[in-house]
Amino acid sequence: MGVLRAGLCPGLTQDMVQLLQSRGIKTVVDLVCADLEEVAQKCGLSYKAGALQRIQVVRAFDIFQMLDVLQDLRGAVSQQVSSSSGTLKVVVVDSVAAVVAPLLGGQQREGLALMMQLARELKTLARDLSVAVLVTNHMTRDRDSGQLKPALGRSWSFVPSTRLLLDSTQSSGSLGSRRVVCLTKSPRLPTGCQETVDLGSLGTPEQSPVFQGDHT
Amino acid sequence: MCSDFHRAESGTELLARLEGRSSLKEIEPHLFADEESPVHGDVLEFHGPEGTGKTEMLYHLTARCILPKSEGGLEVEVVFIDTDYHFDMLRLVTVLEHRLPQSSEEMVKHCLGRLFLVYCSSSTQLLLTLCSLETMLCRHPSVCLLILDSLSAFYWIDRVNGGESVNLQESTLRKCSQLLEKLVNEYRLVLFATTQSIMQKASNPEEGPSCARNRLSDVDVDYRPYLCKAWQRVVKHRILFSKQNNSKAGNQFSLFSRHLKSNNVKKHFFTIGESGVEFC
């Protein structure tokens, strides 16, 4: 089971399969157990494996898990536990609305307090560890005016220092890959400037996709 | 405890406390007419929703204070307490560079030497910071301006930490307000504090002849006091910020300035450019 073959995942071409087989890596299990750095060096897979190793994915499905994850992160960085990926530069939370929205609504203050506590954790993380914190949020419709506005309410709107609004371009009948990015909040630039990006062709590091991002 | 502390101060320190503070009357002629200029002991509140220019206005006032007299500043020192982790040094430096004709790094550093920046991440930390501020103010007689951005950052967290008793919920902020009043009066400072509009718009506008007379627009009605009474009492001057929504006006902001004692209300317009706030 799980024999490596071409097409199993993007980037796994026939050449690569043969290269891996020549090094004794025949199945998925072999690959996972192998030392990726070594494999990368030997098989010339260097930049991809290296790049992937620099991304650490953590799952958190409610706010308490989220706060725990942030605590662990602080602990790990302060003890300077370095994986081969080097120093931490960006923390991405996709999406903050998913953990916070269930807490809001009704007359409960606790939900708002937890949201502000999360906000505080993220902001102090950004400041103390000198990292960029990027969160995603979605849009809701205003009850009175019917206009679209960012979710999570007024209190959250003060938290991000920069806000980018992603919208699909008007011309797209089907969704397409083009998006309009609009700066709606910034500590340094005038708001309102827009850019159109094509998500499909994004490949350069400076143009990473940001989905309705709130940048703390 | 406080009287013991004062007895322990030297003669120089006493003089510094009582006489050394410069006047901030000229801090922003556009904003404050002569009779309403902030004087020593004044507390001014900047209130408004997100993105309405409150922090920018604080940068504008800070720059005005820390710039040398030769460049149109007041050459006084400023204490900036940031509770939002919002303070953007690069932005302040950009504002300073635009206001200095030959903006050398030396000059900018010299100006920044007059700024004291403190971060607080909880209302207890804010209270402790304010307590420790007395020593600092004695040592720096040229501090004239105290800025707090923002006072309402811990509102929800405090409310939950206080449990069911409103008294307990508000207690730390109440102590902070009383301490701020004391500092501002004893050390003859001016305090600018921002509070965020985090409450929903008032659905029923207040009725009554006095309110109708003073209501210049919906912005006035939008103000819903939610912070403790101790803070409401301390504020002498309330400035409500809002952003114009019509596209014709571009990036134009407006503010309503109300002097609480005299009940004078004024409206001002401003834009925010590279060099900071510019009044229209």
Interface residues (C-beta under 8 A of the other chain):
Chain A: R109 E110 L112 A113 M115 M116 Q117 R120 K123 T124 A126 R127 R154 S155 S157 F158 S161 T184 K185 P187 R188 P190 T191 G192
Chain B: P49 E50 G51 T55 D84 Y85 H86 D88 L90 R91 T94 Y119 S121 S150 A153 F154 Y155 W156 I157 R159 V160 N161 Q196 S197 I198 M199 Q200 N251 I272 G273
